[in-house]
Amino acid sequence: MLIMMAALAKVEGNAEFSRPYLPLLARWAAYLRDHGVDPVNQLCTDDFAGHMARNANLSAKTCVALGAYAQLLAALGDAKGSGEWRTVAEQSAATWMKLAAGGEVSVLAFGAPESSQGWSQKYNLVWDRVLGLALFPAALMEGEMAWYLKQLKPFGLPLDSRA
């Protein structure tokens, strides 16, 4: 929801529609700050493979959502709040970069044994670029894309390496 609200504000050139929802948005941002960078065992978009703890793609979504919230606050004229949440987003992205480092491509899940780490599409990173957040370096995106191109199958790119 945080990403969607920021995207809508960017497209509309105005974030006033979000003002009545700020208390709820703040609550969601606080939850993500406290629990989203290293998510617990839960379903995600790739739920065909079941629950997964420490999902790197969900964590990436958290980082982007926190940046989106900061951007939304800036659009509403809250420079102080925006700056504070931007710092949280940047710190979250830096943590993600360390936890997700996996050689040629970022890992599927943080802390998995080396032999079972696997990989997944980090499709949630697209919002970093769409919203112009620049939380993640271009080199990361380029490395991910190079890896994905090597993984293509007859019907496209698998969401992850589990099946």
Secondary structure, DSSP 8 states (H G I E B T S, - for coil): -HHHHHHHHHHHT--GGGGGGHHHHHHHHHHHHHHTSS--SB--TTGGG--BSSBHHHHHHHHHHHHHHHHHHHHTT-HHHHHHHHHHHHHHHHHHHHHH--SSS-BSBTT--GGG--BB--GGGHHHHHTT---S-HHHHHHHHHHHHHH-BTTB--SBS--
